[in-house]
């Protein structure tokens, strides 16, 4: 009797834990796929996912660049993010980083393009235990400086409120 209860509980737990894995993958629309091909005809290794029910994300490479582009179900381009190394950043952006976060080291960087916001750079910087994300214009002007420690604390608080 105890064994059948254990088996039943184990089976139920397996089903519950397995539900997210069995959830359907997003159905990427033909319009989004066509928009990607039109905008990035040299894209290779395309992998599709979704950020929400209305935002599809394609991750791909062009040459040695890792790129992600977002499209809506109708194929409207929303945003593209291209990974950069610190050495690849434009001089003006590098100067803006030095001015906005002196002594910090660039950990990650990306060029972000969108039809609404144009081009900007998002740069993760670190010095000791300090971590910031800088958002800079193409001419190196600081748009926003985000303390990642504070941001992480806010996210933790929001998750606690959801429980």
GROMACS elastic network, one bead per residue, 0.5 to 0.9 nm:
[ bonds ]
;  ai    aj funct       b0    kb
    1     4     6  0.53101   500
    1     5     6  0.64813   500
    1     6     6  0.87696   500
    2     5     6  0.51386   500
    2     6     6  0.62083   500
    2     7     6  0.86549   500
    3     6     6  0.50493   500
    3     7     6  0.61527   500
    3     8     6  0.85481   500
    4     7     6  0.50055   500
    4     8     6  0.59950   500
    4     9     6  0.84798   500
    5     8     6  0.50481   500
    5     9     6  0.60420   500
    5    10     6  0.84378   500
    6     9     6  0.51379   500
    6    10     6  0.59910   500
    6    11     6  0.84681   500
    7    10     6  0.50605   500
    7    11     6  0.60238   500
    7    12     6  0.85314   500
    8    11     6  0.51203   500
    8    12     6  0.61137   500
    8    13     6  0.85534   500
    9    12     6  0.50848   500
    9    13     6  0.60483   500
    9    14     6  0.84794   500
   10    13     6  0.51437   500
   10    14     6  0.60806   500
   10    15     6  0.86385   500
   11    14     6  0.50686   500
   11    15     6  0.62431   500
   11    16     6  0.86928   500
   12    15     6  0.51573   500
   12    16     6  0.62113   500
   12    17     6  0.86007   500
   13    16     6  0.50870   500
   13    17     6  0.60093   500
   13    18     6  0.82679   500
   14    17     6  0.52362   500
   14    18     6  0.58305   500
   14    19     6  0.85882   500
   15    18     6  0.50243   500
   15    19     6  0.61859   500
   16    19     6  0.54760   500
   16    20     6  0.82264   500
   17    20     6  0.69550   500
   17    21     6  0.80465   500
   18    21     6  0.52983   500
   18    22     6  0.62927   500
   18    23     6  0.88001   500
   19    23     6  0.61345   500
   20    23     6  0.50769   500
   20    24     6  0.86289   500
   21    24     6  0.82487   500
   22    25     6  0.86184   500
   24    27     6  0.82989   500
   25    28     6  0.87966   500
   25    49     6  0.78008   500
   25    50     6  0.86088   500
   26    48     6  0.87015   500
   26    49     6  0.67991   500
   26    50     6  0.64766   500
   26    53     6  0.76905   500
   26    56     6  0.82685   500
   27    49     6  0.89246   500
   27    50     6  0.89909   500
   28    31     6  0.83917   500
   28    32     6  0.67600   500
   28    33     6  0.72275   500
   28    48     6  0.74438   500
   28    49     6  0.79233   500
   28    50     6  0.82645   500
   28    56     6  0.68103   500
   28    73     6  0.73466   500
   29    32     6  0.53073   500
   29    33     6  0.64899   500
   29    34     6  0.87165   500
   29    56     6  0.86939   500
   29    72     6  0.87640   500
   29    73     6  0.57194   500
   29    74     6  0.74578   500
   29    75     6  0.77919   500
   30    33     6  0.50166   500
   30    34     6  0.60119   500
   30    35     6  0.84373   500
   30    73     6  0.82971   500
   30    74     6  0.84654   500
   30    75     6  0.79653   500
   31    34     6  0.51535   500
   31    35     6  0.60682   500
   31    36     6  0.86583   500
   31    72     6  0.86422   500
   31    73     6  0.66170   500
   31    74     6  0.54352   500
   31    76     6  0.83127   500
   32    35     6  0.50550   500
   32    36     6  0.62591   500
   32    37     6  0.87474   500
   32    56     6  0.74826   500
   32    70     6  0.87660   500
   32    71     6  0.58539   500
   32    72     6  0.66141   500
   32    73     6  0.58493   500
   32    74     6  0.63015   500
   32    76     6  0.72425   500
   32    77     6  0.82248   500
   33    36     6  0.52001   500
   33    37     6  0.63605   500
   33    38     6  0.86929   500
   33    58     6  0.87132   500
   33    71     6  0.87565   500
   33    75     6  0.73301   500
   34    37     6  0.50981   500
   34    38     6  0.60983   500
   34    39     6  0.85656   500
   34    75     6  0.72294   500
   35    38     6  0.50845   500
   35    39     6  0.60430   500
   35    40     6  0.82989   500
   35    71     6  0.77810   500
   35    74     6  0.88525   500
   35    75     6  0.52787   500
   35    76     6  0.71707   500
   35    77     6  0.72524   500
   36    39     6  0.52001   500
   36    40     6  0.56692   500
   36    41     6  0.74948   500
   36    43     6  0.83732   500
   36    58     6  0.78263   500
   36    69     6  0.78530   500
   36    70     6  0.88429   500
   36    71     6  0.79576   500
   36    75     6  0.79527   500
   36    77     6  0.81208   500
   37    40     6  0.52278   500
   37    42     6  0.79737   500
   37    43     6  0.75108   500
   38    41     6  0.57557   500
   39    77     6  0.85931   500
   40    43     6  0.54957   500
   40    62     6  0.83287   500
   41    44     6  0.87419   500
   42    61     6  0.83189   500
   42    62     6  0.60599   500
   42    63     6  0.84031   500
   43    46     6  0.67813   500
   43    60     6  0.59280   500
   43    61     6  0.56042   500
   43    62     6  0.51671   500
   43    63     6  0.83942   500
   43    67     6  0.88977   500
   44    60     6  0.56886   500
   44    61     6  0.52988   500
   44    62     6  0.63245   500
   44    63     6  0.83950   500
   45    59     6  0.78337   500
   45    60     6  0.53054   500
   45    61     6  0.63900   500
   46    58     6  0.62398   500
   46    59     6  0.55631   500
   46    61     6  0.74040   500
   47    57     6  0.82354   500
   47    58     6  0.55899   500
   47    59     6  0.51947   500
   47    60     6  0.64486   500
   48    56     6  0.70857   500
   48    57     6  0.57259   500
   48    59     6  0.63870   500
   48    60     6  0.88497   500
   49    55     6  0.88619   500
   49    56     6  0.59242   500
   49    57     6  0.51944   500
   49    58     6  0.64217   500
   49    59     6  0.81360   500
   50    53     6  0.69481   500
   50    54     6  0.79188   500
   50    55     6  0.57783   500
   50    57     6  0.52391   500
   50    58     6  0.82394   500
   50    70     6  0.85364   500
   51    54     6  0.77730   500
   51    55     6  0.54388   500
   51    56     6  0.61046   500
   51    57     6  0.65344   500
   51    70     6  0.84677   500
   52    55     6  0.51555   500
   52    56     6  0.71799   500
   53    56     6  0.77658   500
   53    73     6  0.87283   500
   54    71     6  0.83300   500
   54    72     6  0.56083   500
   54    73     6  0.61575   500
   55    70     6  0.63136   500
   55    71     6  0.57678   500
   55    73     6  0.69668   500
   55    78     6  0.83424   500
   56    69     6  0.82381   500
   56    70     6  0.54867   500
   56    71     6  0.52756   500
   56    72     6  0.60587   500
   56    73     6  0.71838   500
   57    68     6  0.65344   500
   57    69     6  0.56029   500
   57    71     6  0.65223   500
   57    72     6  0.88906   500
   58    67     6  0.81990   500
   58    68     6  0.54741   500
   58    69     6  0.53145   500
   58    70     6  0.63921   500
   58    71     6  0.81821   500
   59    66     6  0.74198   500
   59    67     6  0.57953   500
   59    69     6  0.66236   500
   59    70     6  0.89382   500
   60    65     6  0.83840   500
   60    66     6  0.60421   500
   60    67     6  0.54425   500
   60    68     6  0.63084   500
   60    69     6  0.84536   500
   61    64     6  0.64702   500
   61    65     6  0.54348   500
   61    67     6  0.57863   500
   61    68     6  0.84719   500
   62    65     6  0.54098   500
   62    66     6  0.69263   500
   62    67     6  0.74829   500
   63    66     6  0.83467   500
   65    82     6  0.68939   500
   65    83     6  0.65521   500
   65    84     6  0.78244   500
   66    81     6  0.85646   500
   66    82     6  0.60826   500
   66    83     6  0.57138   500
   66    84     6  0.85709   500
   67    80     6  0.70679   500
   67    81     6  0.57120   500
   67    83     6  0.63923   500
   68    79     6  0.82623   500
   68    80     6  0.56584   500
   68    81     6  0.52863   500
   68    82     6  0.66147   500
   68    83     6  0.87759   500
   69    77     6  0.76341   500
   69    78     6  0.75193   500
   69    79     6  0.56353   500
   69    81     6  0.63512   500
   69    82     6  0.86454   500
   70    76     6  0.85822   500
   70    77     6  0.61779   500
   70    78     6  0.53074   500
   70    79     6  0.52053   500
   70    80     6  0.63363   500
   70    81     6  0.87990   500
   71    74     6  0.78027   500
   71    75     6  0.55440   500
   71    76     6  0.53638   500
   71    78     6  0.52759   500
   71    79     6  0.73609   500
   72    75     6  0.53196   500
   72    76     6  0.53275   500
   72    77     6  0.67578   500
   72    78     6  0.70107   500
   73    76     6  0.74055   500
   77    80     6  0.82470   500
   77   114     6  0.78785   500
   77   115     6  0.77212   500
   78   113     6  0.86400   500
   78   114     6  0.58920   500
   78   115     6  0.67122   500
   78   116     6  0.82791   500
   79   112     6  0.70638   500
   79   113     6  0.56018   500
   79   115     6  0.72092   500
   79   116     6  0.88613   500
   80   111     6  0.80286   500
   80   112     6  0.57214   500
   80   113     6  0.51719   500
   80   114     6  0.64575   500
   81   110     6  0.61209   500
   81   111     6  0.56472   500
   81   113     6  0.64808   500
   81   114     6  0.89200   500
   82   109     6  0.84742   500
   82   110     6  0.52524   500
   82   111     6  0.51735   500
   82   112     6  0.65634   500
   82   113     6  0.85412   500
   83   108     6  0.78375   500
   83   109     6  0.60351   500
   83   111     6  0.65970   500
   83   112     6  0.89396   500
   84    87     6  0.79848   500
   84    88     6  0.59111   500
   84    89     6  0.66661   500
   84   108     6  0.72906   500
   84   109     6  0.51372   500
   84   110     6  0.51871   500
   84   111     6  0.70264   500
   85    88     6  0.52489   500
   85    89     6  0.67900   500
   85   106     6  0.82872   500
   85   107     6  0.83397   500
   85   108     6  0.67993   500
   85   109     6  0.61620   500
   85   110     6  0.81021   500
   86    89     6  0.55780   500
   86    94     6  0.78085   500
   86   105     6  0.87737   500
   86   106     6  0.60343   500
   86   107     6  0.77819   500
   86   108     6  0.74544   500
   86   109     6  0.67784   500
   86   123     6  0.88599   500
   87    90     6  0.82531   500
   87    94     6  0.86099   500
   88    91     6  0.88089   500
   89    92     6  0.82563   500
   89    93     6  0.63469   500
   89    94     6  0.63044   500
   89   109     6  0.80108   500
   89   110     6  0.87001   500
   89   111     6  0.86083   500
   89   121     6  0.86868   500
   90    93     6  0.53453   500
   90    94     6  0.63252   500
   90    95     6  0.87201   500
   90   138     6  0.78448   500
   90   139     6  0.85780   500
   90   140     6  0.85682   500
   91    94     6  0.50266   500
   91    95     6  0.60989   500
   91    96     6  0.85292   500
   91   139     6  0.86672   500
   91   140     6  0.82246   500
   92    95     6  0.50825   500
   92    96     6  0.61494   500
   92    97     6  0.86977   500
   92   137     6  0.89807   500
   92   138     6  0.70461   500
   92   139     6  0.52143   500
   92   141     6  0.83696   500
   93    97     6  0.62076   500
   93    98     6  0.86978   500
   93   121     6  0.76888   500
   93   136     6  0.68269   500
   93   137     6  0.73856   500
   93   138     6  0.63546   500
   93   139     6  0.62091   500
   93   141     6  0.75903   500
   94    97     6  0.51058   500
   94    98     6  0.63573   500
   94    99     6  0.87140   500
   94   140     6  0.71017   500
   95    98     6  0.51314   500
   95    99     6  0.62389   500
   95   100     6  0.85950   500
   95   140     6  0.65246   500
   96    99     6  0.50847   500
   96   100     6  0.59480   500
   96   101     6  0.82749   500
   96   136     6  0.73403   500
   96   137     6  0.88549   500
   96   139     6  0.78900   500
   96   141     6  0.58677   500
   96   142     6  0.67391   500
   97   100     6  0.50955   500
   97   101     6  0.56167   500
   97   102     6  0.72638   500
   97   104     6  0.82488   500
   97   106     6  0.85357   500
   97   123     6  0.83094   500
   97   125     6  0.86145   500
   97   134     6  0.76711   500
   97   136     6  0.81076   500
   97   140     6  0.73153   500
   97   141     6  0.87343   500
   97   142     6  0.80491   500
   98   101     6  0.54031   500
   98   103     6  0.71166   500
   98   104     6  0.75682   500
   99   102     6  0.57648   500
  100   134     6  0.81749   500
  100   141     6  0.86719   500
  100   142     6  0.68823   500
  100   145     6  0.83650   500
  101   104     6  0.56548   500
  101   105     6  0.86947   500
  101   125     6  0.78137   500
  101   126     6  0.88810   500
  101   127     6  0.89839   500
  101   132     6  0.85896   500
  101   134     6  0.85799   500
  102   105     6  0.87763   500
  103   126     6  0.86981   500
  103   127     6  0.68553   500
  104   125     6  0.57927   500
  104   126     6  0.52156   500
  104   128     6  0.85303   500
  104   130     6  0.87126   500
  104   131     6  0.87279   500
  105   124     6  0.84476   500
  105   125     6  0.53091   500
  105   126     6  0.52959   500
  105   127     6  0.63777   500
  106   109     6  0.72219   500
  106   123     6  0.67963   500
  106   124     6  0.59651   500
  106   126     6  0.66186   500
  107   123     6  0.75451   500
  107   124     6  0.54665   500
  107   125     6  0.54562   500
  107   126     6  0.68075   500
  108   122     6  0.82794   500
  108   123     6  0.57756   500
  108   124     6  0.50849   500
  108   125     6  0.72517   500
  109   121     6  0.70976   500
  109   122     6  0.57292   500
  109   124     6  0.62422   500
  109   125     6  0.87687   500
  110   120     6  0.85303   500
  110   121     6  0.56809   500
  110   122     6  0.53299   500
  110   123     6  0.64528   500
  111   119     6  0.69781   500
  111   120     6  0.59712   500
  111   122     6  0.64931   500
  111   123     6  0.87482   500
  112   117     6  0.89280   500
  112   118     6  0.80379   500
  112   119     6  0.56871   500
  112   120     6  0.53360   500
  112   121     6  0.57702   500
  112   122     6  0.70288   500
  113   116     6  0.86526   500
  113   117     6  0.71045   500
  113   118     6  0.54182   500
  113   120     6  0.65584   500
  113   121     6  0.86182   500
  114   117     6  0.53786   500
  114   118     6  0.51084   500
  114   119     6  0.66684   500
  114   120     6  0.89281   500
  115   118     6  0.56924   500
  115   119     6  0.87340   500
  117   120     6  0.77983   500
  119   137     6  0.70603   500
  119   138     6  0.66515   500
  120   135     6  0.68471   500
  120   136     6  0.57130   500
  120   138     6  0.57084   500
  120   143     6  0.89161   500
  121   134     6  0.78753   500
  121   135     6  0.55971   500
  121   136     6  0.51617   500
  121   137     6  0.63495   500
  121   138     6  0.70093   500
  121   140     6  0.86519   500
  122   133     6  0.67134   500
  122   134     6  0.56990   500
  122   136     6  0.65738   500
  123   132     6  0.81643   500
  123   133     6  0.54957   500
  123   134     6  0.50911   500
  123   135     6  0.64285   500
  123   136     6  0.80082   500
  124   131     6  0.71848   500
  124   132     6  0.57884   500
  124   134     6  0.63560   500
  124   135     6  0.89708   500
  124   148     6  0.89432   500
  125   130     6  0.82744   500
  125   131     6  0.57706   500
  125   132     6  0.53731   500
  125   133     6  0.62255   500
  125   134     6  0.74772   500
  126   129     6  0.71963   500
  126   130     6  0.56088   500
  126   132     6  0.65091   500
  126   133     6  0.88932   500
  127   130     6  0.52433   500
  127   131     6  0.66960   500
  128   131     6  0.80807   500
  130   147     6  0.79194   500
  130   148     6  0.81420   500
  130   149     6  0.77195   500
  131   146     6  0.85610   500
  131   147     6  0.62660   500
  131   148     6  0.55477   500
  131   149     6  0.68028   500
  132   145     6  0.66092   500
  132   146     6  0.53841   500
  132   148     6  0.52184   500
  132   149     6  0.79856   500
  133   144     6  0.80959   500
  133   145     6  0.58500   500
  133   146     6  0.50448   500
  133   147     6  0.66711   500
  133   148     6  0.66696   500
  134   142     6  0.70488   500
  134   143     6  0.76342   500
  134   144     6  0.59044   500
  134   146     6  0.63948   500
  134   147     6  0.89412   500
  135   141     6  0.85554   500
  135   142     6  0.61111   500
  135   143     6  0.53754   500
  135   144     6  0.50881   500
  135   145     6  0.64281   500
  135   146     6  0.83619   500
  136   139     6  0.77491   500
  136   140     6  0.54814   500
  136   141     6  0.53815   500
  136   143     6  0.52225   500
  136   144     6  0.70981   500
  136   145     6  0.88495   500
  137   140     6  0.51753   500
  137   141     6  0.52567   500
  137   142     6  0.65928   500
  137   143     6  0.66531   500
  138   141     6  0.74672   500
  140   143     6  0.89480   500
  142   145     6  0.73043   500
  146   149     6  0.87869   500
  146   150     6  0.80679   500
  146   151     6  0.72750   500
  147   150     6  0.54276   500
  147   151     6  0.62012   500
  147   152     6  0.87135   500
  148   152     6  0.59694   500
  148   153     6  0.85073   500
  149   152     6  0.51799   500
  149   153     6  0.63174   500
  149   154     6  0.87581   500
  150   153     6  0.50796   500
  150   154     6  0.62606   500
  150   155     6  0.87205   500
  151   154     6  0.51164   500
  151   155     6  0.63080   500
  151   156     6  0.87308   500
  152   155     6  0.50879   500
  152   156     6  0.62493   500
  152   157     6  0.86888   500
  153   156     6  0.50683   500
  153   157     6  0.62227   500
  153   158     6  0.86627   500
  154   157     6  0.50821   500
  154   158     6  0.61935   500
  154   159     6  0.86616   500
  155   158     6  0.50819   500
  155   159     6  0.62238   500
  155   160     6  0.86583   500
  156   159     6  0.51413   500
  156   160     6  0.62605   500
  156   161     6  0.87399   500
  157   160     6  0.50676   500
  157   161     6  0.62815   500
  157   162     6  0.87622   500
  158   161     6  0.50738   500
  158   162     6  0.63390   500
  158   163     6  0.89661   500
  159   162     6  0.51049   500
  159   163     6  0.66427   500
  160   163     6  0.53557   500
